[in-house]
Amino acid sequence: MAKHLKNEKLKEKIAILPDTPGVYTYYDKTGKVIYVGKAKNLKRRVSSYFNRTHDCLRTNLLVQNIADMSYIVVPTEQDALNLENSMIKEYKPHYNVLLKDDKSYPWIVVTNELYPRVFMTRQHIKDGSKYYGPYTNVSVAHTVLKLIAELYPVRTCRLNITQDYINKEKGRLCLKYHLKSCQGCCRGLVSPEQYRANIEHIKQILRGETNELMAYLKQGMEKFASELRFEEAQELKEKYDLIQNYRSRSVIVSQTIDELDVFGIDDEPGSDIYINYMHVRHGAVVRSVTLRYKCRLDETRADLLSYAMDEIRTSLGVTYDEVIVAELPAVDMEGVTFTIPRRGDKSKLLEVSQHNARQARTDDLKHLERHDPDARTDKLMERMKADFRLTVEPRHIECFDNSNIQGTNPVASCVVFRNGKPAKKDYRHFKIKTVVGADDFATMKEVLTRRYSRMLMENPDDLPQLIVVDGGKGQLSSAVEALEEMGLRGTIAVVGIAKRLEEIYFPGDTLPLYISKTSESLRVVQHLRDEAHRFGITFHRDLRSKGQIRGELDSIKGIGPATAGTLLRHFRSVKRIREASLQEVAAVIGPAKARLLKQGLDANAGQGAAESTDQK
């Protein structure tokens, strides 16, 4: 961060920004919006304003006038672009460049007619037609329209086709009918019901609900391919690829939404609850505020939602009409319509609000870690103690994972976390000694027995408070058996984590525990599990690689494992040993062994060449 940025509050906000797409807003000292911008990576983009002097005078003036900032996180770059466009039109910030013609992004409209048309427009008319988009890239909109034209024969003429028009037989079949890109709507050659069946499929494409259509196209591709009709299969494949590429759509801006409020909640048991408020006007998010509540009694989510709504109404002067929520508040509000969406734009707006509430929690944790790392760690340890039913805080945790491929080179890894963070100098590898074949349960028991038998002899005061084994009930039972045999069952707690659904198993419990996906406790355990897997796989690969290399040298008569190790440490690879002269090799292992080595390598090379010739 640049030294000239003296605003400590602003500097702190920038330091903990997330590395996600979003829209940022700058305010002057009076609280007025002076700039709105989009970012693929919020932290990198916002930081770039303050870490150097800019060539553009206007940008330097902007930076000098920034007194505060806020941001909204969104799922994708396109959402950020749409939201930025809408917010610029809402606030008209001084330092933003406005479009001279003030055009908005294009939409694709399905008209409200007897035989609906489908075309691109920048105008939104409330006549019952359905609008989809917006499309920030005009070429994408054209591609979607082209796709629709290839899939379905939709009329493109501007005739006002009514049943009376058809009955009077005023229509004249045009060239598009003869090219089979129109079904002759003007003459009533296709019924409105048949035509609208195609329109419903088109609406599915525009809404992004394309799974059934893609399955249909894939089935057709496979059928044509099996009949060796490759050109027709390729045509369907091109349509399939087009739909797959453009099946997603923006969720932040929707012209079907006029004005409403959204409340998203992020809560963790025993922790503060965050409630995000968003105001949506003309399809755009124009305000976002997040409140934090610390539960004192047994307040429910519904209670806290009522408090938040009252706080927003009082402090911001908001008058509620329609409110989008995940659940109903505890207090009824006269004249307010509450909607709990299950799908569609409103549901996606609720997801964005919940995402921003979750991001506020993350920001607070980052702030706490920067200014009081011990308090942040204490809070995490307290949370993990409650989640994993422990009698003490898990300041020292160890995680075990087994690794073998088809029973070869079985190994295990042990990773150590202290105060919720990796202590890599304490990581350990184990080569399995007593277990034959791929027996995960016996391997787990051997490793724990070796690990803690040694710790009991050398450093009994450093035993962990919690052991995590990578696996389900079987691995957990083996770990419990090993601890019982060493008399540590009541001293060290142990749990298992299953890979598929992140289930946490406790000894003696038949049913697993499912910790919230956003919980810090689960993140730590996932990090432990991933580290143990990475560490074990790396060790296993090294052993296999060394085994293959040394195997070639050990097969030479007179060259044992010790000599092979000496050669590899000096030359680093078998290739370099082959390329070295006899004198260079002799300087390392002596003349006699050097001659044996060279003869053996030459014989192996000749044998490999002969095998290659035989295969040809």
N, C-alpha and C positions, 0 to 999 in steps of 0.2 A: 504494500500500500504506500502511496506517495507520502512524503513527509509533510507536504503542504496541506493535507487533509487533517484539520485540527478538530473537526466535529467528531468527538469520541463515540457518540450514540450512532452516528451514521457509519463510522468505521467498523463498529461492532456488528451492525446489521450486514454489512458487506462481507465481513469475515466468515459468517456462518451461512451464507447463501447456499442453496442446494445446487448440485450439478445436474439440473433437469431443465426441460423446456418450460418457458413461462413468459409472462409479460411483466415488466417493471415500470413503475410510475415514480417520477421525480416531482418533489414539491419545493416551492420557495419558502422563505421564512414566514410568509403570511398563510401558508397552507394551501396555496393555489397550485393546481397541476400545471407544470411547465413543460413536461416531456413524457411521452409514453413510448416504450420500445419493446420489441420482441427479442427472444434469445433462445437459441438451441441449448445453450448452457448458461444459466442465469449467473452463476458465480464468475465464470470467465468473462462474460460480456460486460457485466456491471463493473467489475474490477478494472477493465480496460479503460474506463473513463478517467480513473484516478491515478494510474501508475505512470503517466507520462504527460508531457505538454503536447497538445495536438497541433497539427498544421493548420487546421481550420479555426479561424477566430471565433466563429459562431459556437463551435463545440467547447472552446475554452471559456466563453462567456456562460454557456449552460452550466458547466462544472462549477464555476464560481458562485452560481445562484442556487445550487442544490443544497437545501437545508435538511431534507428528509426523503425517505423513499419507502415504497411498499411494493409487494409483488404478488402475483397469483400464479401458482403452478398449474400446468395443463398436461394432458397425456402426450400430445404430439406437437411437432413444429407447425403443422397446418393449423391446429387449434390456436397456437400462439399468434400466427399471422392473422387469423380471423378476428381474434379478440382484440389485437392491437388496432386493426382497422376500425372496429366498432367503437373502441374507447377514444380514438382520435376524433371521430365524428361527434362523440358525446361531449368531450371536454374542450376540443379545439385548442390544444396546448400551443404556447407561443413558439417553442423551438421545433415543433414538428412541421414537416413539409406536407401540406394538404394537396390532394389532387385538384388540379385546376377545374376539371369538369365535374368534380365531386361525385364521380361514378362509384358505385359499390361493385363488389364482385358479382359475377353472373350466377344465376340459378337455372335449374332445369325445371320447367313447369309442365304439369299434366293438366290440360284445360278441363273445365267443367262443362262438357258438351255431350250431345247424344253420341257422337263419335269423337272422343277426345284426341287432341293433338299433343305432341311432345316436342318442345323446342327450348332453346336457350333464351333467357331474357335478363335484363338488369332492372326491370320494373316489377314492383309487387302490387298487384291489384286484388283487392278483397272481393272476388266474385265466386268463391267456392272452389277455385282451382287449387291444386296441391303443388307446393314449391319444394324443391330439393336442392341442397347445397349448403352454403355457397361454395363455388369452385374457385380457389385462389389461383389456379392455373387454367387459363382459358382453353389450352390445348387438351387438358384432361376432360373438360366438359364436352369438347368436340369429339373426343375419342369415345366417350360414353354414348353420345348420341349416334355416332357411327355404329357402335356395337349394337345398340337397340334397333337401328335400321336394318342391320344384317340379320338380327334374330327374328324380328317381327315386322310384318307389313303394316306400318302405321301411316295414315294419311298425312300429307304435308300442306295441302291446299288450305286457303283461308276462307273457303266457302262456309256460310252459316247453314250447315246441314241440319234440318229438322225433319220430323216425320212428314210435315206438310210439304216441305221442299221435295222430299222423295216421291210423295204421292203425285205431285204435279209433273214428275219426270223431266225436271229442268236440267238435271245433271248430264254432263257429257264425259264419257270415259276418256281419261287422258293417257299419255304415254306410260306413266308409272304403273297403271293397271296392266298394260300389255307387257311391261317388264317384270310383272309379278311383285312389285314393291308396294302395291296398294290393292285392297280387296274390292274396290268399287263401292265405297261407302255412299257416294253421291247418288247412286242408282239403287241403293238398298240391297246390293248383291251379297252382303254379309249382314247378319242380324246384329243389333246392338249388343245382345248377350254374348255372342261369339267374339265380337270385337273386344268387349270389355274383359274377356278372359285373358287376352293378350296384354291388355292394359294393366291388369293385376300383376302379371309376371314382370312387366316393366317397372311397376312401383316397387316390387320386391328388390329388383336390381338397384334402383335408386336409393332404397332404404338400407342397402347392404345386406339384405336377407337373401343370400344367394346360394345357400348350401344345397337345397333341393335341385335348383337349376344346374349347379355344377355337377351334382351327382348324375343328373340326366345326361349332361354333355359327356361326362366321363364314360358312362355306360355306352353311349353311342360311339365314342372313339374306339373303345375296346371291341365293339361289335364290328365296325368297319375294318379295323386292323385284322381281326380274325378271318374276315372274308377277303383279305388282301386288297381292300379298297382304300389304299393309302392316301390318295388325294383328298377323299371325303373325310377321312380320319384327321388329316392335317387341318382341314378347314374347321372342324369342331375343336381341335386342340387350340387353334388360334383364338377362337371365341372363349374357350375355357380360360386361357391365359389372360385375356383381356379382363374378364370378370374377376379373376383372382387378383389382378393388379389394382383394380379400382373398386373393390368391394367395400372398403372402409369409407367413412364420411366424417365430416366435422361434427363435434358434439357441443361446441361452445356457443355457436351462433345459430339461431333458428328463428326465421321470420314468423313461424307459427306461434311463437311465444311473445305476447305483448308486454305484460308487466307482472312480475311475481317476485317472491322472496324465497330463499332457500336456506335451510339450517342443516348442516352436517355435523355429526358427532363422532369423536374418536375417544374411546375410553379403554382403560386397562384396569383390572381389579386391583384395588388398593392404591391406585395412582390418581393423579389429577385428571380431570375430564376437560377436553378441549371442544368447544362448539364454534364452528365457523358460520358466519352469516354472509350471504351473497344477495345482492339486489340485481335483478335482471330487468332491463328495460329495452323494448324493441328487439328482443333476441340477444342482447349483449350484456355481459357481466360488467356493471359500472361501479360496483362497490363491493369490497370484501373486507370483513373484520373478523378476527378470531378472539374469543374470550376463553379464559382459563378458570376453572372452578376446583377448589379443594374441598372434598367432601368432609364435613364435620360430623354429621350424624349418619343416618341410613338413607340419604336422599337417592331416589331412583333417577334414571336417565330422563324420564318424563318430567320429574320435578325440576331438574336442572335445565331442561329445555324451556320450561315455563319461565324460570328465572332469566334465562338468556333473552327470550323474546321480550320480556318486560324491560330488561336493561337496554336493549337496542331501541325499543320504542321510545323510552325516556330520553336516552342520551343523544340519539340521532333524529328524533322527531318523526319516526317512521309510522305510517298508517298501513296496516296490513289488509290485504284483500285476499289473495291466494298465496298460501304458504306450502312449500314442498318440504316434507319431513320424512325421516325414516320410521318414526313412530309418533303417535299422538301425544301432545303435551298433557300434563296432569290437570291443567286449568282450562276450562272452556272459554273461548273468546268470541263474543257476539259479533256477527257480521264477517267472520273470518272463515274461509274455506280451506281446510287442510287436505292435502293430497299426498298419499303414500304411493309413489310410482313403482311399477314393476318392470317397465320396459319403456323404450322411446327416449325422446330428447330430455324430458323431465327427469327420468331415471339417471341419465348420464350427467345432467347438471348436479344432481344429488351426489353422485360419485365424485365429481370434481370438488364439491364443497367438503366432502369427507376427506378427500386427499389433502386439501389445504389445512384442515384441522390436524391431520396426522403430521403434516410438514411443520406446523407450529410447535408440536411436541418435540420433533427432532431438533428444531432450532433452539428451543429452550435447553435441551440436553447438551447441545454443542456449546451454548453460552455458559452453562454450569460447568462443563468440563474445562473451558478456557479459564474461567475465573476462580473456580473452586473444584479442582479435579477430585479431591478427597470426598467432598460432599456428593459428587456424581457417582463415585465408586460405592460409597456407603449406601446410596439409594438403590443401586443395582444389586448389591449384595443382599439387602433387605428384601427386595423383590424376589430374588432367586431362592432365598431361604423359605419364603412363603409358597412359591410355586412348586418347589420340589420337596415340601413337607419335611424340612430339615430342622434340627434342634440348634444348629449353629450356622453362621454365615459361611458360604463356600468360598473362602478366600483362596484356597488351593484346590484346583480341580484337575483330574487326569482323565484322559480319554484313550481308549484302546481300539485298534482296528487290525483285522487280519488281511493278508494279501497273498494270493497264490493263483497261478494260472494252470489249470489242469493238473494240480497237485505238484507242480515243479517249484523249487526254491521257495517253500513256504516261509513267510516272515510275518512279523507283527510290528506295529508302531505304537508308541506311547507319547502323546503330546501333553504338555503341562501349561495350564493357565493360572496366573496369579492375579488376583483382583480383577478378574474378567478379561485379562489381556494375555497374549501368548508370551511364555517364558522360554524362548527357543533354545537357550543354552541347556535347558533341562530335558529336551526331547531325547528319546531313546529308541533304538532299533533292537529287534530280537530275531535271531535265526532260530527257527523251531527245531528242537533237538529230539523230543521223545514221541512226537506224533507222526504217524505214517499216513500219507495221503491227505486229501482235502477234508479235514474234520474240524470245522470252525469251533465247535463246542469244546473239544479237547484242547485245541490250540489256545482258546481264550483262557482256559483253566491253567495251562502250563505257563503262559506269559504272566498272569497275575500272581501266580505262586512264586515265580522267579523274581518278579519286580519287588514284591512286598516282603518276601523272606529276606532279601538283601537289605531293604530299607530298615527292617526291624533290627538287623545286626549292626548296620552302619550309622543310621540316622533316624531313630524311631520318633524323634520330635517333629520330623518334617512329613509325616503321613498326611495325605490329602483329606479334606472333609467330604469330598464327593468324587465318585468314580462314574464315568459315563462309558458304556460299552456300545459300540456300533452294531446294532442288531436287535432282534426281538426277544421273545421269551426264552429261547434256547440259549443264546449267548449270555443273557442275564442270569439264568439258572446256573450256568457253569461258573460265572464270576462269583455268585453268592456261595457256591460250594467251595471255591478256592479260599474265600475270606473266612468261612466257617472253620475250615481245617487249620487255618493260621490263627484262629482266635480273634479275628478282626471284624466279625460280623456286626457287633454292636458299636464299633469304633468308627467305621467308615460307611457312609451311605453310598448306595449304588443304584443307578437307573440304566435302562436301555432305551435307545432311540432307533425306531424303525425308519427306513429310508422313504417308503412309499408315501405315507401320509403324515410324516413327522410326528408319529405317535410316541409318547413317553410311557415306558413300562416301569412299574414298581414291583419289587419282590413281593410275592404273595397275592398280588392283584391280578385277576383274570382280565379285567377291562383296562385299556390304556387311558392315559390322560391326554387331552388335546388342548395345548396351550394356544392362546390367541396368536395368530400369524404375525401381528404387529408387536408382540411382547419382546422386551429386551432380553428376558430370560431365554426365550426360544432362539433369538439371534445368537446369543453366546454359545448355546449348545450346538447350534448348526455350524458355527465357526469352528468349534472344537472338532466336531465330526468331520468337517471338510479338511481341516488341517491334518487330522490323523490319517485320512484317506490319501491326501496328497503326499505326506511324508512316507507312508508305507509303500505307495506305488513307486515313488522315486527310488527308494532303497531296493525294491524288487527288480526294477528295470536295470539298475546298476549291477546287481548280482547276476542276472541273466546275461547281460552284455559281457561282463568279465568272464563268466563261465564259458561263453562261446569263444572268446578270444583265447583264453588260457587252454581251452580244449584242443585247439589246433597245435599249440606249442607242447602241451603235455603228451600228445600222441607221438611225439618224436622220441625215439629211444635215447636215453641218456640225459634228457631234459626234464627235470622234475618241477614240482610246483614252486619251489623256492627260486630256482633259476629262471623260470618263466616270469615270476613276479619281479625279479631284478631287471630282466630285459624290458618289461613293460614300463617299469618306473623310469628307466633311462630313455628308451626310444618312444614311449607313449602309445605306439600302435604296432600291430603285426606288419602293416604295410611298410613302415619305416625300418623295421627289422629286416624285411626282405631287401629293401633298397640299400641298406648299409653294407659296406665292404667287409670282407673277412677280418681285416685288421681292426676295424672299428668294433666289431662284435667281440673279437678276442680281447680287446682292451677292457671289456666289461665282465666277461665270464671265463676268460682264458682260451688259449689256442685249441685245446682238445675239444672242449664243448662247442666252441665256435664252428669247428669243422663238422661235428655231428649235426649241429643246428642247420647249417647251410645245406648239407646233404639231405636232411629230412625235409626242409622247405622245398628244395628242388624236386624231391620225389613227390611231395603232395601236389605241387604245381603241375607236374607231368601227369599225375593221376587225374586231376581235375580236368586237364585238357583232353585226356582220353575219354573221360565220361561225357564231356561235351560233344566230342566227335561221334560217340556211339548214339547219343540222343538225336543228333542230326540224321 
